[in-house]
Amino acid sequence: MGHRIRPTAARQFAPADLVQGILVVSSFGFWAVMLGLMPVLLFRLWLVG
């Protein structure tokens, strides 16, 4: 049987780091979009009101 029971360190930590990096990038993009759109939305609401 050539299967290892214990995963290697790279296989154990790489997915977690990848997911964390994706979450950081997505959250950063989310806040960038929110902060970028907020003044436009407020300005449109102010114009309408």
N, CA, C and O atoms as CSV, one atom per row, in Angstrom:
chain,resi,resn,atom,element,x,y,z
A,1,MET,N,N,0.841,-1.193,0.000
A,1,MET,CA,C,0.000,0.000,0.000
A,1,MET,C,C,0.886,1.256,0.000
A,1,MET,O,O,1.592,1.529,0.971
A,2,GLY,N,N,0.837,1.991,-1.072
A,2,GLY,CA,C,1.692,3.181,-1.155
A,2,GLY,C,C,1.003,4.452,-0.723
A,2,GLY,O,O,1.527,5.545,-0.939
A,3,HIS,N,N,-0.168,4.329,-0.113
A,3,HIS,CA,C,-0.880,5.549,0.287
A,3,HIS,C,C,-0.399,6.034,1.637
A,3,HIS,O,O,-0.222,5.242,2.564
A,4,ARG,N,N,-0.187,7.329,1.748
A,4,ARG,CA,C,0.184,7.897,3.040
A,4,ARG,C,C,-1.090,8.243,3.810
A,4,ARG,O,O,-2.049,8.774,3.250
A,5,ILE,N,N,-1.077,7.935,5.080
A,5,ILE,CA,C,-2.239,8.263,5.916
A,5,ILE,C,C,-2.222,9.751,6.262
A,5,ILE,O,O,-3.251,10.425,6.216
A,6,ARG,N,N,-1.019,10.255,6.613
A,6,ARG,CA,C,-0.913,11.660,7.018
A,6,ARG,C,C,-0.626,12.532,5.808
A,6,ARG,O,O,0.296,12.224,5.053
A,7,PRO,N,N,-1.368,13.599,5.589
A,7,PRO,CA,C,-1.057,14.494,4.467
A,7,PRO,C,C,0.211,15.279,4.741
A,7,PRO,O,O,0.573,15.502,5.896
A,8,THR,N,N,0.882,15.694,3.686
A,8,THR,CA,C,2.109,16.461,3.867
A,8,THR,C,C,1.754,17.878,4.317
A,8,THR,O,O,0.596,18.289,4.255
A,9,ALA,N,N,2.755,18.609,4.765
A,9,ALA,CA,C,2.510,19.963,5.269
A,9,ALA,C,C,1.986,20.857,4.147
A,9,ALA,O,O,1.109,21.691,4.368
A,10,ALA,N,N,2.528,20.679,2.949
A,10,ALA,CA,C,2.091,21.527,1.839
A,10,ALA,C,C,0.615,21.282,1.525
A,10,ALA,O,O,-0.148,22.227,1.321
A,11,ARG,N,N,0.223,20.022,1.488
A,11,ARG,CA,C,-1.177,19.734,1.194
A,11,ARG,C,C,-2.087,20.177,2.338
A,11,ARG,O,O,-3.257,20.494,2.122
A,12,GLN,N,N,-1.545,20.197,3.553
A,12,GLN,CA,C,-2.372,20.548,4.697
A,12,GLN,C,C,-2.601,22.054,4.758
A,12,GLN,O,O,-3.698,22.496,5.097
A,13,PHE,N,N,-1.567,22.861,4.430
A,13,PHE,CA,C,-1.652,24.305,4.639
A,13,PHE,C,C,-1.960,25.087,3.370
A,13,PHE,O,O,-2.479,26.201,3.446
A,14,ALA,N,N,-1.653,24.531,2.217
A,14,ALA,CA,C,-1.870,25.291,0.982
A,14,ALA,C,C,-3.349,25.648,0.765
A,14,ALA,O,O,-3.636,26.802,0.446
A,15,PRO,N,N,-4.295,24.723,0.921
A,15,PRO,CA,C,-5.699,25.091,0.687
A,15,PRO,C,C,-6.176,26.164,1.654
A,15,PRO,O,O,-6.924,27.058,1.258
A,16,ALA,N,N,-5.757,26.093,2.923
A,16,ALA,CA,C,-6.181,27.095,3.902
A,16,ALA,C,C,-5.640,28.470,3.513
A,16,ALA,O,O,-6.364,29.463,3.578
A,17,ASP,N,N,-4.367,28.532,3.108
A,17,ASP,CA,C,-3.793,29.814,2.705
A,17,ASP,C,C,-4.481,30.327,1.449
A,17,ASP,O,O,-4.720,31.527,1.313
A,18,LEU,N,N,-4.799,29.418,0.533
A,18,LEU,CA,C,-5.466,29.820,-0.699
A,18,LEU,C,C,-6.840,30.398,-0.393
A,18,LEU,O,O,-7.210,31.444,-0.925
A,19,VAL,N,N,-7.592,29.723,0.457
A,19,VAL,CA,C,-8.921,30.209,0.817
A,19,VAL,C,C,-8.821,31.543,1.547
A,19,VAL,O,O,-9.620,32.447,1.306
A,20,GLN,N,N,-7.845,31.665,2.434
A,20,GLN,CA,C,-7.694,32.917,3.172
A,20,GLN,C,C,-7.324,34.050,2.217
A,20,GLN,O,O,-7.836,35.162,2.344
A,21,GLY,N,N,-6.440,33.773,1.266
A,21,GLY,CA,C,-6.074,34.796,0.290
A,21,GLY,C,C,-7.263,35.207,-0.549
A,21,GLY,O,O,-7.443,36.395,-0.820
A,22,ILE,N,N,-8.086,34.246,-0.972
A,22,ILE,CA,C,-9.276,34.566,-1.766
A,22,ILE,C,C,-10.234,35.404,-0.932
A,22,ILE,O,O,-10.810,36.366,-1.441
A,23,LEU,N,N,-10.414,35.060,0.335
A,23,LEU,CA,C,-11.317,35.831,1.193
A,23,LEU,C,C,-10.806,37.252,1.380
A,23,LEU,O,O,-11.588,38.202,1.355
A,24,VAL,N,N,-9.494,37.402,1.568
A,24,VAL,CA,C,-8.937,38.746,1.759
A,24,VAL,C,C,-9.129,39.578,0.502
A,24,VAL,O,O,-9.550,40.733,0.573
A,25,VAL,N,N,-8.818,38.987,-0.656
A,25,VAL,CA,C,-8.951,39.730,-1.909
A,25,VAL,C,C,-10.410,40.072,-2.183
A,25,VAL,O,O,-10.726,41.188,-2.596
A,26,SER,N,N,-11.306,39.099,-1.949
A,26,SER,CA,C,-12.723,39.353,-2.238
A,26,SER,C,C,-13.286,40.397,-1.283
A,26,SER,O,O,-14.066,41.256,-1.693
A,27,SER,N,N,-12.894,40.330,-0.008
A,27,SER,CA,C,-13.390,41.320,0.949
A,27,SER,C,C,-12.827,42.700,0.612
A,27,SER,O,O,-13.530,43.704,0.728
A,28,PHE,N,N,-11.561,42.754,0.195
A,28,PHE,CA,C,-10.970,44.037,-0.191
A,28,PHE,C,C,-11.695,44.607,-1.402
A,28,PHE,O,O,-12.001,45.799,-1.445
A,29,GLY,N,N,-11.973,43.743,-2.396
A,29,GLY,CA,C,-12.710,44.202,-3.573
A,29,GLY,C,C,-14.116,44.643,-3.209
A,29,GLY,O,O,-14.624,45.623,-3.755
A,30,PHE,N,N,-14.751,43.922,-2.286
A,30,PHE,CA,C,-16.097,44.278,-1.852
A,30,PHE,C,C,-16.109,45.662,-1.217
A,30,PHE,O,O,-16.964,46.488,-1.535
A,31,TRP,N,N,-15.158,45.915,-0.314
A,31,TRP,CA,C,-15.112,47.228,0.347
A,31,TRP,C,C,-14.729,48.318,-0.637
A,31,TRP,O,O,-15.225,49.440,-0.535
A,32,ALA,N,N,-13.847,48.008,-1.599
A,32,ALA,CA,C,-13.481,49.011,-2.604
A,32,ALA,C,C,-14.706,49.397,-3.434
A,32,ALA,O,O,-14.922,50.574,-3.722
A,33,VAL,N,N,-15.505,48.397,-3.817
A,33,VAL,CA,C,-16.715,48.677,-4.595
A,33,VAL,C,C,-17.724,49.451,-3.748
A,33,VAL,O,O,-18.332,50.414,-4.215
A,34,MET,N,N,-17.892,49.021,-2.504
A,34,MET,CA,C,-18.856,49.708,-1.638
A,34,MET,C,C,-18.457,51.162,-1.427
A,34,MET,O,O,-19.286,52.062,-1.563
A,35,LEU,N,N,-17.192,51.394,-1.095
A,35,LEU,CA,C,-16.738,52.764,-0.857
A,35,LEU,C,C,-16.753,53.571,-2.147
A,35,LEU,O,O,-16.925,54.789,-2.115
A,36,GLY,N,N,-16.574,52.903,-3.277
A,36,GLY,CA,C,-16.614,53.619,-4.552
A,36,GLY,C,C,-18.037,53.981,-4.964
A,36,GLY,O,O,-18.267,55.041,-5.547
A,37,LEU,N,N,-19.003,53.093,-4.657
A,37,LEU,CA,C,-20.381,53.343,-5.065
A,37,LEU,C,C,-21.155,54.184,-4.060
A,37,LEU,O,O,-22.144,54.821,-4.422
A,38,MET,N,N,-20.724,54.197,-2.816
A,38,MET,CA,C,-21.482,54.908,-1.784
A,38,MET,C,C,-21.689,56.380,-2.112
A,38,MET,O,O,-22.826,56.847,-2.033
A,39,PRO,N,N,-20.653,57.142,-2.477
A,39,PRO,CA,C,-20.887,58.558,-2.804
A,39,PRO,C,C,-21.814,58.733,-4.000
A,39,PRO,O,O,-22.619,59.664,-4.024
A,40,VAL,N,N,-21.714,57.859,-4.986
A,40,VAL,CA,C,-22.585,57.967,-6.167
A,40,VAL,C,C,-24.038,57.733,-5.759
A,40,VAL,O,O,-24.925,58.482,-6.167
A,41,LEU,N,N,-24.281,56.702,-4.960
A,41,LEU,CA,C,-25.649,56.416,-4.524
A,41,LEU,C,C,-26.186,57.548,-3.661
A,41,LEU,O,O,-27.333,57.961,-3.833
A,42,LEU,N,N,-25.390,58.050,-2.747
A,42,LEU,CA,C,-25.832,59.157,-1.895
A,42,LEU,C,C,-26.108,60.398,-2.738
A,42,LEU,O,O,-27.077,61.112,-2.480
A,43,PHE,N,N,-25.273,60.666,-3.739
A,43,PHE,CA,C,-25.476,61.820,-4.597
A,43,PHE,C,C,-26.762,61.690,-5.397
A,43,PHE,O,O,-27.503,62.660,-5.557
A,44,ARG,N,N,-27.026,60.476,-5.904
A,44,ARG,CA,C,-28.278,60.272,-6.655
A,44,ARG,C,C,-29.491,60.415,-5.751
A,44,ARG,O,O,-30.488,61.022,-6.140
A,45,LEU,N,N,-29.413,59.858,-4.542
A,45,LEU,CA,C,-30.534,60.008,-3.606
A,45,LEU,C,C,-30.735,61.486,-3.254
A,45,LEU,O,O,-31.869,61.947,-3.120
A,46,TRP,N,N,-29.632,62.223,-3.107
A,46,TRP,CA,C,-29.735,63.655,-2.786
A,46,TRP,C,C,-30.358,64.424,-3.951
A,46,TRP,O,O,-31.150,65.346,-3.754
A,47,LEU,N,N,-29.978,64.021,-5.178
A,47,LEU,CA,C,-30.552,64.683,-6.349
A,47,LEU,C,C,-32.050,64.381,-6.442
A,47,LEU,O,O,-32.850,65.275,-6.717
A,48,VAL,N,N,-32.423,63.132,-6.214
A,48,VAL,CA,C,-33.836,62.755,-6.311
A,48,VAL,C,C,-34.628,63.429,-5.192
A,48,VAL,O,O,-35.728,63.933,-5.417
A,49,GLY,N,N,-34.061,63.432,-3.990
A,49,GLY,CA,C,-34.772,64.030,-2.863
A,49,GLY,C,C,-34.718,65.531,-2.933
A,49,GLY,O,O,-35.265,66.210,-2.064
